[in-house]
Structure formats: structure tokens, C-alpha cells
Amino acid sequence: MNRLSDEFISSCRKDRGKILRGENMSRIETFVDAAFAFAFTMLVLVFVYPIKLMAQATVLYTSDGALGTDIFSLGGWDDNQVATLFIYFGFGLLAFLPLSRRYAQKRWAMMTTET
């Protein structure tokens, strides 16, 4: 990626030394912002909610129903379905482990070479 020219940087509107973005947003910037918002929403719905559900099921199971809301009384849940849910998301989280290790190693290499 090429460095921005000094002429371009000096022509940008600034506030306290920082370049202001968004004065004349292009279509691609608007599209990227909308795509990021959609992706973040999907992340919350697809990834965070099932983890909350698993944590709630764990508390309910380990406390033998004394703590938490009985999510299993709604029907459609039996012991095999809950075990399958735990296995499914367990494998999903394990699939992210090599990616996170690779990212951490790259980040560590970048941090150590900068100093």
C-alpha cells in the first residue's frame, strides 16, 4: 500500500491535528460501513447467543435446576440435544484455536521486531 502524499494530507480537513473522515464519503466507504455493521450483527446473533445459551444450560445443569431459568421446559429439548449442542459449539470453538494461535504468533513477531 502506498503512503499518502503530503499534498493530499495537507488538503484534508483537520481538527486538532487529526484528519477528519466522512466529509465527502464515497459509495464504497458507505458500503463498507454497512457491511461491517451487518457482519457484526451476524456475529452477535450466530456466535454470542449460542454461547450464552450454553452457559445458561451449564448453570442449570450443574445446579440441578436451582439456579437459572429452565430453558428446557419450552419443549424440544432432551439430554441428547443438549449434548449435541455442546459438542457442536465445542468443535466450532476448537476450529478457531489454530487461527487465534497463528494470529497471536504473527502479532508477537510484529511486536518483537518493532522494538
MARBAPA-894585 format. One record per residue: residue in one letter; residue number from 0; x, y, z of N, C-alpha, C, CB in turn. Coordinates in nm, 4 decimals. Glycine has a CB too. Layout:
rest / nr / nxx / nyy / nzz / caxx / cayy / cazz / cxx / cyy / czz / cbxx / cbyy / cbzz
a / NUM / X / Y / Z / X / Y / Z / X / Y / Z / X / Y / Z
...
This chain:
rest / nr / nxx / nyy / nzz / caxx / cayy / cazz / cxx / cyy / czz / cbxx / cbyy / cbzz
m / 0 / 0.0842 / -0.1168 / 0.0000 / 0.0000 / 0.0000 / 0.0000 / 0.0889 / 0.1233 / 0.0000 / -0.0959 / -0.0003 / 0.1210
n / 1 / 0.0571 / 0.2174 / -0.0839 / 0.1377 / 0.3385 / -0.0969 / 0.1026 / 0.4398 / 0.0108 / 0.1188 / 0.4005 / -0.2348
r / 2 / 0.2039 / 0.5136 / 0.0532 / 0.1844 / 0.6200 / 0.1513 / 0.1109 / 0.7354 / 0.0836 / 0.3209 / 0.6678 / 0.2110
l / 3 / 0.0221 / 0.8002 / 0.1586 / -0.0484 / 0.9164 / 0.1051 / 0.0491 / 1.0313 / 0.0862 / -0.1642 / 0.9586 / 0.1982
s / 4 / 0.0280 / 1.1063 / -0.0190 / 0.1196 / 1.2173 / -0.0473 / 0.0978 / 1.3305 / 0.0531 / 0.0998 / 1.2692 / -0.1922
d / 5 / 0.2040 / 1.4081 / 0.0720 / 0.1953 / 1.5216 / 0.1643 / 0.0951 / 1.6259 / 0.1153 / 0.3329 / 1.5861 / 0.1823
e / 6 / 0.0815 / 1.6400 / -0.0170 / -0.0164 / 1.7338 / -0.0727 / -0.1579 / 1.6937 / -0.0347 / -0.0032 / 1.7412 / -0.2250
f / 7 / -0.1860 / 1.5634 / -0.0458 / -0.3193 / 1.5150 / -0.0127 / -0.3480 / 1.5342 / 0.1354 / -0.3340 / 1.3677 / -0.0509
i / 8 / -0.2506 / 1.5006 / 0.2183 / -0.2704 / 1.5128 / 0.3633 / -0.2916 / 1.6589 / 0.4023 / -0.1495 / 1.4542 / 0.4400
s / 9 / -0.2164 / 1.7494 / 0.3413 / -0.2323 / 1.8912 / 0.3755 / -0.3656 / 1.9479 / 0.3246 / -0.1159 / 1.9725 / 0.3175
s / 10 / -0.4246 / 1.8855 / 0.2204 / -0.5523 / 1.9353 / 0.1685 / -0.6720 / 1.8833 / 0.2474 / -0.5673 / 1.8967 / 0.0230
c / 11 / -0.6513 / 1.7840 / 0.3336 / -0.7620 / 1.7277 / 0.4125 / -0.7993 / 1.8208 / 0.5271 / -0.7243 / 1.5886 / 0.4675
r / 12 / -0.9259 / 1.8185 / 0.5635 / -0.9737 / 1.8973 / 0.6763 / -0.9260 / 1.8327 / 0.8056 / -1.1285 / 1.9096 / 0.6745
k / 13 / -0.8764 / 1.9118 / 0.8979 / -0.8202 / 1.8583 / 1.0229 / -0.8849 / 1.9252 / 1.1427 / -0.6673 / 1.8781 / 1.0274
d / 14 / -0.8857 / 1.8515 / 1.2524 / -0.9338 / 1.9042 / 1.3790 / -0.8359 / 1.8582 / 1.4865 / -1.0810 / 1.8566 / 1.4098
r / 15 / -0.7673 / 1.9541 / 1.5478 / -0.6653 / 1.9253 / 1.6489 / -0.5609 / 1.8251 / 1.5995 / -0.7311 / 1.8721 / 1.7750
g / 16 / -0.5204 / 1.8408 / 1.4766 / -0.4142 / 1.7576 / 1.4208 / -0.4585 / 1.6248 / 1.3635 / -0.3145 / 1.7323 / 1.5237
k / 17 / -0.5868 / 1.5914 / 1.3747 / -0.6366 / 1.4640 / 1.3220 / -0.7180 / 1.4900 / 1.1957 / -0.7225 / 1.3893 / 1.4284
i / 18 / -0.6965 / 1.4042 / 1.0952 / -0.7701 / 1.4176 / 0.9699 / -0.9137 / 1.3721 / 0.9931 / -0.7028 / 1.3349 / 0.8554
l / 19 / -1.0083 / 1.4552 / 0.9527 / -1.1494 / 1.4224 / 0.9682 / -1.1957 / 1.3373 / 0.8505 / -1.2348 / 1.5508 / 0.9796
r / 20 / -1.2603 / 1.2270 / 0.8810 / -1.3135 / 1.1383 / 0.7785 / -1.4643 / 1.1581 / 0.7730 / -1.2769 / 0.9888 / 0.8073
g / 21 / -1.5217 / 1.1451 / 0.6567 / -1.6661 / 1.1468 / 0.6475 / -1.7253 / 1.2739 / 0.5905 / -1.7224 / 1.1237 / 0.7794
e / 22 / -1.6422 / 1.3687 / 0.5549 / -1.6968 / 1.4912 / 0.4972 / -1.7627 / 1.4612 / 0.3625 / -1.5860 / 1.5978 / 0.4806
n / 23 / -1.6924 / 1.3917 / 0.2778 / -1.7454 / 1.3508 / 0.1476 / -1.7261 / 1.2005 / 0.1332 / -1.6754 / 1.4279 / 0.0304
m / 24 / -1.8094 / 1.1255 / 0.1971 / -1.7929 / 0.9794 / 0.1934 / -1.8308 / 0.9257 / 0.0565 / -1.8784 / 0.9114 / 0.3028
s / 25 / -1.7488 / 0.8355 / 0.0069 / -1.7775 / 0.7733 / -0.1218 / -1.8739 / 0.6577 / -0.1020 / -1.6478 / 0.7248 / -0.1900
r / 26 / -1.9215 / 0.6031 / -0.2103 / -2.0145 / 0.4905 / -0.2011 / -1.9478 / 0.3691 / -0.1400 / -2.0699 / 0.4556 / -0.3386
i / 27 / -1.8209 / 0.3485 / -0.1720 / -1.7521 / 0.2308 / -0.1188 / -1.7347 / 0.2428 / 0.0328 / -1.6146 / 0.2128 / -0.1873
e / 28 / -1.7064 / 0.3633 / 0.0830 / -1.6949 / 0.3808 / 0.2277 / -1.8283 / 0.3550 / 0.2967 / -1.6452 / 0.5219 / 0.2608
t / 29 / -1.9356 / 0.4021 / 0.2370 / -2.0684 / 0.3768 / 0.2932 / -2.1009 / 0.2290 / 0.2908 / -2.1750 / 0.4549 / 0.2168
f / 30 / -2.0680 / 0.1623 / 0.1800 / -2.0937 / 0.0191 / 0.1681 / -2.0121 / -0.0596 / 0.2704 / -2.0616 / -0.0293 / 0.0262
v / 31 / -1.8860 / -0.0240 / 0.2881 / -1.8012 / -0.0936 / 0.3845 / -1.8554 / -0.0756 / 0.5259 / -1.6564 / -0.0425 / 0.3759
d / 32 / -1.8996 / 0.0450 / 0.5592 / -1.9580 / 0.0686 / 0.6917 / -2.0831 / -0.0165 / 0.7131 / -1.9922 / 0.2172 / 0.7092
a / 33 / -2.1682 / -0.0235 / 0.6129 / -2.2906 / -0.1045 / 0.6244 / -2.2572 / -0.2528 / 0.6319 / -2.3847 / -0.0780 / 0.5052
a / 34 / -2.1599 / -0.2974 / 0.5536 / -2.1210 / -0.4390 / 0.5572 / -2.0613 / -0.4748 / 0.6921 / -2.0206 / -0.4706 / 0.4451
f / 35 / -1.9821 / -0.3859 / 0.7494 / -1.9257 / -0.4115 / 0.8823 / -2.0356 / -0.4190 / 0.9872 / -1.8244 / -0.3023 / 0.9199
a / 36 / -2.1328 / -0.3306 / 0.9809 / -2.2440 / -0.3337 / 1.0767 / -2.3229 / -0.4636 / 1.0635 / -2.3373 / -0.2126 / 1.0554
f / 37 / -2.3479 / -0.5067 / 0.9400 / -2.4196 / -0.6319 / 0.9178 / -2.3392 / -0.7507 / 0.9689 / -2.4513 / -0.6498 / 0.7694
a / 38 / -2.2084 / -0.7522 / 0.9416 / -2.1233 / -0.8632 / 0.9862 / -2.1178 / -0.8691 / 1.1380 / -1.9814 / -0.8492 / 0.9287
f / 39 / -2.1108 / -0.7538 / 1.2032 / -2.1075 / -0.7519 / 1.3497 / -2.2392 / -0.8016 / 1.4075 / -2.0775 / -0.6105 / 1.4012
t / 40 / -2.3501 / -0.7641 / 1.3459 / -2.4804 / -0.8121 / 1.3903 / -2.4904 / -0.9629 / 1.3760 / -2.5920 / -0.7443 / 1.3116
m / 41 / -2.4434 / -1.0156 / 1.2641 / -2.4458 / -1.1612 / 1.2427 / -2.3554 / -1.2325 / 1.3428 / -2.4022 / -1.1955 / 1.0987
l / 42 / -2.2418 / -1.1712 / 1.3757 / -2.1518 / -1.2293 / 1.4744 / -2.2212 / -1.2429 / 1.6088 / -2.0256 / -1.1446 / 1.4884
v / 43 / -2.2920 / -1.1398 / 1.6481 / -2.3629 / -1.1444 / 1.7762 / -2.4718 / -1.2506 / 1.7735 / -2.4237 / -1.0071 / 1.8093
l / 44 / -2.5494 / -1.2548 / 1.6659 / -2.6603 / -1.3495 / 1.6588 / -2.6140 / -1.4938 / 1.6465 / -2.7492 / -1.3153 / 1.5427
v / 45 / -2.5098 / -1.5174 / 1.5667 / -2.4690 / -1.6536 / 1.5371 / -2.3692 / -1.7070 / 1.6383 / -2.4102 / -1.6609 / 1.3990
f / 46 / -2.2861 / -1.6215 / 1.6946 / -2.1782 / -1.6707 / 1.7792 / -2.2038 / -1.6453 / 1.9271 / -2.0483 / -1.6069 / 1.7386
v / 47 / -2.2444 / -1.5258 / 1.9643 / -2.2566 / -1.4908 / 2.1051 / -2.3816 / -1.5517 / 2.1683 / -2.2588 / -1.3398 / 2.1210
y / 48 / -2.4938 / -1.5495 / 2.0988 / -2.6168 / -1.6016 / 2.1582 / -2.6073 / -1.7503 / 2.1918 / -2.7330 / -1.5781 / 2.0643
p / 49 / -2.5549 / -1.8361 / 2.1033 / -2.5411 / -1.9773 / 2.1422 / -2.4462 / -1.9983 / 2.2602 / -2.4922 / -2.0581 / 2.0241
i / 50 / -2.3423 / -1.9152 / 2.2721 / -2.2534 / -1.9281 / 2.3877 / -2.3295 / -1.8927 / 2.5151 / -2.1284 / -1.8373 / 2.3720
k / 51 / -2.4125 / -1.7894 / 2.5086 / -2.4963 / -1.7541 / 2.6240 / -2.5898 / -1.8694 / 2.6584 / -2.5779 / -1.6257 / 2.5954
l / 52 / -2.6463 / -1.9308 / 2.5563 / -2.7359 / -2.0432 / 2.5775 / -2.6631 / -2.1608 / 2.6420 / -2.7984 / -2.0861 / 2.4457
m / 53 / -2.5407 / -2.1881 / 2.5973 / -2.4635 / -2.2969 / 2.6564 / -2.4283 / -2.2665 / 2.8013 / -2.3363 / -2.3220 / 2.5756
a / 54 / -2.3911 / -2.1411 / 2.8305 / -2.3593 / -2.1043 / 2.9685 / -2.4825 / -2.1175 / 3.0569 / -2.3042 / -1.9609 / 2.9752
q / 55 / -2.5964 / -2.0776 / 3.0052 / -2.7207 / -2.0894 / 3.0812 / -2.7548 / -2.2362 / 3.1064 / -2.8362 / -2.0199 / 3.0067
a / 56 / -2.7347 / -2.3197 / 3.0058 / -2.7607 / -2.4631 / 3.0223 / -2.6639 / -2.5258 / 3.1213 / -2.7511 / -2.5350 / 2.8878
t / 57 / -2.5384 / -2.4791 / 3.1223 / -2.4389 / -2.5319 / 3.2163 / -2.4771 / -2.4981 / 3.3597 / -2.2991 / -2.4760 / 3.1843
v / 58 / -2.5165 / -2.3735 / 3.3838 / -2.5573 / -2.3328 / 3.5184 / -2.6799 / -2.4118 / 3.5621 / -2.5865 / -2.1811 / 3.5234
l / 59 / -2.7749 / -2.4273 / 3.4736 / -2.8959 / -2.5015 / 3.5070 / -2.8645 / -2.6476 / 3.5381 / -2.9966 / -2.4927 / 3.3927
y / 60 / -2.7760 / -2.7077 / 3.4578 / -2.7420 / -2.8491 / 3.4759 / -2.6606 / -2.8713 / 3.6035 / -2.6639 / -2.9007 / 3.3546
t / 61 / -2.5569 / -2.7865 / 3.6258 / -2.4712 / -2.8068 / 3.7430 / -2.5420 / -2.7733 / 3.8738 / -2.3459 / -2.7227 / 3.7305
s / 62 / -2.6383 / -2.6837 / 3.8712 / -2.7107 / -2.6504 / 3.9938 / -2.8342 / -2.7380 / 4.0123 / -2.7513 / -2.5038 / 3.9926
d / 63 / -2.8531 / -2.8310 / 3.9215 / -2.9677 / -2.9229 / 3.9261 / -3.1000 / -2.8470 / 3.9288 / -2.9577 / -3.0145 / 4.0487
g / 64 / -3.1055 / -2.7402 / 3.8531 / -3.2283 / -2.6643 / 3.8377 / -3.2516 / -2.5578 / 3.9422 / -3.3413 / -2.7556 / 3.8385
a / 65 / -3.1602 / -2.5442 / 4.0410 / -3.1801 / -2.4454 / 4.1466 / -3.1524 / -2.3035 / 4.0983 / -3.0912 / -2.4775 / 4.2652
l / 66 / -3.0582 / -2.2898 / 4.0061 / -3.0220 / -2.1575 / 3.9547 / -3.0603 / -2.1487 / 3.8077 / -2.8702 / -2.1296 / 3.9735
g / 67 / -3.0866 / -2.0306 / 3.7621 / -3.1147 / -2.0105 / 3.6203 / -3.2601 / -2.0331 / 3.5849 / -3.0293 / -2.1011 / 3.5382
t / 68 / -3.2920 / -2.0004 / 3.4614 / -3.4260 / -2.0196 / 3.4078 / -3.4314 / -2.1527 / 3.3364 / -3.4656 / -1.9044 / 3.3127
d / 69 / -3.5385 / -2.2254 / 3.3562 / -3.5497 / -2.3573 / 3.2949 / -3.5786 / -2.3424 / 3.1462 / -3.6600 / -2.4410 / 3.3636
i / 70 / -3.4734 / -2.3410 / 3.0678 / -3.4892 / -2.3254 / 2.9230 / -3.5383 / -2.4535 / 2.8581 / -3.3576 / -2.2827 / 2.8595
f / 71 / -3.5331 / -2.5635 / 2.9318 / -3.5730 / -2.6914 / 2.8743 / -3.7220 / -2.7185 / 2.8867 / -3.4967 / -2.8023 / 2.9396
s / 72 / -3.7911 / -2.6363 / 2.9646 / -3.9345 / -2.6582 / 2.9814 / -4.0150 / -2.6127 / 2.8599 / -3.9835 / -2.5860 / 3.1050
l / 73 / -3.9498 / -2.5440 / 2.7681 / -4.0197 / -2.4953 / 2.6491 / -4.0498 / -2.6068 / 2.5501 / -3.9379 / -2.3879 / 2.5810
g / 74 / -3.9905 / -2.7206 / 2.5676 / -4.0133 / -2.8328 / 2.4780 / -3.9076 / -2.8403 / 2.3692 / -4.1507 / -2.8229 / 2.4159
g / 75 / -3.8922 / -2.9594 / 2.3125 / -3.7947 / -2.9785 / 2.2078 / -3.6541 / -3.0053 / 2.2573 / -3.7936 / -2.8609 / 2.1211
w / 76 / -3.6349 / -3.0095 / 2.3885 / -3.5026 / -3.0334 / 2.4455 / -3.5045 / -3.1681 / 2.5170 / -3.4612 / -2.9185 / 2.5434
d / 77 / -3.4063 / -3.2480 / 2.4914 / -3.3808 / -3.3651 / 2.5738 / -3.2308 / -3.3737 / 2.5946 / -3.4373 / -3.4960 / 2.5082
d / 78 / -3.1849 / -3.4705 / 2.6726 / -3.0429 / -3.4762 / 2.7064 / -2.9533 / -3.4904 / 2.5837 / -3.0175 / -3.5909 / 2.8007
n / 79 / -2.9976 / -3.5636 / 2.4832 / -2.9144 / -3.5803 / 2.3640 / -2.9007 / -3.4512 / 2.2852 / -2.9719 / -3.6883 / 2.2749
q / 80 / -3.0045 / -3.3723 / 2.2799 / -2.9967 / -3.2469 / 2.2055 / -2.9021 / -3.1484 / 2.2741 / -3.1361 / -3.1849 / 2.1908
v / 81 / -2.9042 / -3.1436 / 2.4063 / -2.8146 / -3.0534 / 2.4787 / -2.6701 / -3.0985 / 2.4612 / -2.8517 / -3.0480 / 2.6287
a / 82 / -2.6455 / -3.2292 / 2.4697 / -2.5096 / -3.2806 / 2.4486 / -2.4624 / -3.2500 / 2.3072 / -2.5041 / -3.4325 / 2.4746
t / 83 / -2.5500 / -3.2636 / 2.2095 / -2.5144 / -3.2322 / 2.0710 / -2.4818 / -3.0844 / 2.0567 / -2.6287 / -3.2709 / 1.9754
l / 84 / -2.5571 / -2.9989 / 2.1254 / -2.5304 / -2.8553 / 2.1217 / -2.3919 / -2.8243 / 2.1767 / -2.6369 / -2.7788 / 2.2009
f / 85 / -2.3575 / -2.8853 / 2.2906 / -2.2264 / -2.8630 / 2.3495 / -2.1153 / -2.9125 / 2.2572 / -2.2170 / -2.9323 / 2.4852
i / 86 / -2.1330 / -3.0278 / 2.1975 / -2.0315 / -3.0837 / 2.1072 / -2.0169 / -2.9957 / 1.9835 / -2.0685 / -3.2287 / 2.0659
y / 87 / -2.1276 / -2.9536 / 1.9270 / -2.1258 / -2.8710 / 1.8061 / -2.0483 / -2.7424 / 1.8276 / -2.2676 / -2.8388 / 1.7618
f / 88 / -2.0806 / -2.6708 / 1.9337 / -2.0117 / -2.5449 / 1.9589 / -1.8712 / -2.5663 / 2.0136 / -2.0918 / -2.4605 / 2.0553
g / 89 / -1.8473 / -2.6779 / 2.0809 / -1.7116 / -2.7104 / 2.1236 / -1.6193 / -2.7278 / 2.0047 / -1.7112 / -2.8364 / 2.2085
f / 90 / -1.6650 / -2.8024 / 1.9035 / -1.5855 / -2.8177 / 1.7820 / -1.5696 / -2.6849 / 1.7092 / -1.6493 / -2.9206 / 1.6894
g / 91 / -1.6733 / -2.6036 / 1.7122 / -1.6633 / -2.4724 / 1.6489 / -1.5587 / -2.3855 / 1.7149 / -1.7967 / -2.4023 / 1.6522
l / 92 / -1.5543 / -2.3865 / 1.8485 / -1.4534 / -2.3079 / 1.9193 / -1.3140 / -2.3651 / 1.8975 / -1.4852 / -2.3027 / 2.0687
l / 93 / -1.3030 / -2.4980 / 1.8912 / -1.1729 / -2.5591 / 1.8635 / -1.1235 / -2.5261 / 1.7234 / -1.1808 / -2.7099 / 1.8808
a / 94 / -1.2159 / -2.5061 / 1.6304 / -1.1762 / -2.4699 / 1.4940 / -1.1110 / -2.3323 / 1.4910 / -1.2977 / -2.4726 / 1.4001
f / 95 / -1.1481 / -2.2438 / 1.5825 / -1.0885 / -2.1109 / 1.5877 / -0.9530 / -2.1098 / 1.6571 / -1.1816 / -2.0159 / 1.6577
l / 96 / -0.9208 / -2.2155 / 1.7312 / -0.7959 / -2.2182 / 1.8067 / -0.6718 / -2.2051 / 1.7183 / -0.7876 / -2.3458 / 1.8859
p / 97 / -0.6580 / -2.2827 / 1.6094 / -0.5381 / -2.2640 / 1.5254 / -0.5309 / -2.1244 / 1.4637 / -0.5354 / -2.3684 / 1.4142
l / 98 / -0.6455 / -2.0679 / 1.4276 / -0.6455 / -1.9327 / 1.3715 / -0.5993 / -1.8309 / 1.4749 / -0.7853 / -1.8958 / 1.3201
s / 99 / -0.6458 / -1.8451 / 1.5977 / -0.6069 / -1.7494 / 1.7014 / -0.4599 / -1.7665 / 1.7373 / -0.6947 / -1.7664 / 1.8266
r / 100 / -0.4098 / -1.8898 / 1.7382 / -0.2674 / -1.9113 / 1.7671 / -0.1815 / -1.8504 / 1.6572 / -0.2364 / -2.0620 / 1.7816
r / 101 / -0.2225 / -1.8703 / 1.5306 / -0.1472 / -1.8155 / 1.4189 / -0.1474 / -1.6630 / 1.4254 / -0.2057 / -1.8642 / 1.2851
y / 102 / -0.2623 / -1.6040 / 1.4584 / -0.2695 / -1.4590 / 1.4719 / -0.1804 / -1.4105 / 1.5854 / -0.4139 / -1.4147 / 1.4955
a / 103 / -0.1850 / -1.4804 / 1.6983 / -0.1041 / -1.4401 / 1.8133 / 0.0447 / -1.4502 / 1.7808 / -0.1378 / -1.5270 / 1.9360
q / 104 / 0.0842 / -1.5540 / 1.7088 / 0.2253 / -1.5682 / 1.6722 / 0.2686 / -1.4565 / 1.5778 / 0.2505 / -1.7050 / 1.6071
k / 105 / 0.1841 / -1.4228 / 1.4794 / 0.2176 / -1.3137 / 1.3881 / 0.2253 / -1.1813 / 1.4634 / 0.1141 / -1.3044 / 1.2746
r / 106 / 0.1311 / -1.1595 / 1.5514 / 0.1287 / -1.0351 / 1.6285 / 0.2520 / -1.0263 / 1.7177 / -0.0001 / -1.0259 / 1.7136
w / 107 / 0.2891 / -1.1378 / 1.7812 / 0.4070 / -1.1402 / 1.8674 / 0.5327 / -1.1120 / 1.7848 / 0.4190 / -1.2768 / 1.9399
a / 108 / 0.5402 / -1.1712 / 1.6653 / 0.6563 / -1.1480 / 1.5795 / 0.6635 / -1.0019 / 1.5386 / 0.6509 / -1.2379 / 1.4550
m / 109 / 0.5499 / -0.9409 / 1.5094 / 0.5484 / -0.7989 / 1.4723 / 0.5910 / -0.7122 / 1.5886 / 0.4096 / -0.7569 / 1.4243
m / 110 / 0.5445 / -0.7453 / 1.7093 / 0.5776 / -0.6642 / 1.8268 / 0.7252 / -0.6753 / 1.8612 / 0.4928 / -0.7066 / 1.9467
t / 111 / 0.7821 / -0.7947 / 1.8468 / 0.9216 / -0.8108 / 1.8835 / 1.0172 / -0.7502 / 1.7818 / 0.9526 / -0.9557 / 1.9011
t / 112 / 0.9751 / -0.7453 / 1.6550 / 1.0632 / -0.6864 / 1.5534 / 1.0565 / -0.5349 / 1.5522 / 1.0277 / -0.7395 / 1.4162
e / 113 / 0.9485 / -0.4764 / 1.6046 / 0.9352 / -0.3303 / 1.6066 / 1.0292 / -0.2669 / 1.7077 / 0.7916 / -0.2904 / 1.6380
t / 114 / 1.0560 / -0.3370 / 1.8156 / 1.1390 / -0.2757 / 1.9213 / 1.2843 / -0.3048 / 1.9021 / 1.0965 / -0.3239 / 2.0577
